[in-house]
């Protein structure tokens, strides 16, 4: 699933990214910018970029939050930035930019139909 299926708040832009899942990523660097998605499924993985301009983001899944760090000495597209195992059902995901560049390439969701 590409992040375009969710709801964005802020100035997210689509950029071509060599090596990225489907060849592009959705980026924002403004603190407070967010992406939200309600989905039916199970386990979730957020796919995106790590790199020198990589920032930090708060990922909240079903009310449980964790901060992820996207900084790396060199650029690495198509990385699993966050993963969680949850029972099949309806879930709510929110990603909030805290600092730096947050580049989202896609979401891997298992057991969509329970």
N, C-alpha and C positions, 0 to 999 in steps of 0.2 A: 504494500500500500504506500503510495506517495503521500507526503504530508499535505498535499493540496486538498485532501479530503476532509481536513479539519478546519477550525476557525482560527484565524490569525488576528492578533491585536498588535499594532505597531507598524513599522516600515519594512516588513519582510520583503525580500526581493529574490527572484529566481536567477541563478547564475550557472553558466556552463562550468563544469568541474571535471577535468580529465581524471578518469579512473573512478568517478563517482557512480553509485547505483543509478541507472537510467541516464547517466551523463550530466546530471545537474543537482544542485542543492538549493535549498531555501535558506537565506541568510538574514540575520539581524544582529546589530551590536548595541542597540539602545537598551540600557537597563530598564526592566519592566515590560519589555515586549514579550508577548506570550503566544503560545500555540495550545489549543485545546481540542480534544477529540473524545467523543463518547463512542465506544465500540462494543460489539458483541464478539466474544472470543475468549481465548485463554492467555497463554504466555505471550509476552510482548518483548520485542527488542527494538531499540531506537538506533538507527544506522545514520552515521554522519561523519564529519571530518574532525581530525585532531591536527593541530599545526601551531606555528609560532604565534599567530594572532588569536589562537583559540582561547576562548573565555571560560566562564563558569555559568552553569545553568542549574536551576532548581527543578527537579522532576518530581511531580506528585501523581501518584497512581492510587486511586481509591482512598484519598486522604492521607496516604503515607508518603512523606517527602524525603528526598535525598539530593545532595548537591553533587553535580558531576563536573569534573575538570577536563577541558578539551584542549589544554595546552600541551604541545609536544615540540621538541627541537626541530623536527622536520615535518613536512606535510604528509598526512596519511589519510586518504579518503577511504570510504567504505568500511568504517570501524564500528563495532558494536559499542555505543556510548553508554548504554544502560540496558539491562535486561531484568525481567521479573517473571516468576512463575505464579500464575493466579489461576483459580478454577474457572472453567468456562462460564460465561455469563456476561452481564452488562458491566462495563468498566468506564471510568472517567480518567483521562490522562491530561495533565497540564504541564507545559514546559515554559519556564520563565527565564529570560536572559538576566543574569546578574552582572556580568562584565565581559568585555572582549567580544569576539565574533562567535556566534553559535550558528553552525551550518548543519542543517538537517537534510538527509538524503531520502530517508524512507522509514517505514515501520514494518516490522515482521510480526504478524499476529497469527498464532496457531489456534486451531480448533474453533474456527469462526462460527460454526453451527452447533457448538456444544458437543 
